[in-house]
Amino acid sequence: METDPNPGYRSHRNHWETGNPKGYEQFEKVLMGLLRRLLDSNKRVQEAACSAFATVEEDAAEELVPHLGVILQHLMCAFGKYQRRNLRIVYDAIGTLADSVREELNKVL
């Protein structure tokens, strides 16, 4: 976000928004890495990845739209894999995703 107090973050965010190919490639790598970690067998890794993904969801919003299919696949797989404690984090991630991409989510379903 433009108003974020962290200049490094604003800088990275700006690259994603302006369509900088390298910035977008980096964003895709981070996103796919987080999605893979959502399905890790270690509960702590799952929790950390899901929390980090929720932050990305809030900040990236419309940049997530082209990836909604793969994001939803990973989140649905997480439902089958996570135990009770981490399931709440998955629910939160899905709610945050819906808030971030709004009506675009309906187009995927």
Secondary structure as UniProt FT lines:
FT   TURN            2..3
FT   HELIX           7..17
FT   TURN            18..19
FT   HELIX           21..38
FT   HELIX           43..60
FT   HELIX           61..67
FT   HELIX           68..81
FT   HELIX           84..101
FT   TURN            102..103
FT   HELIX           104..108
//
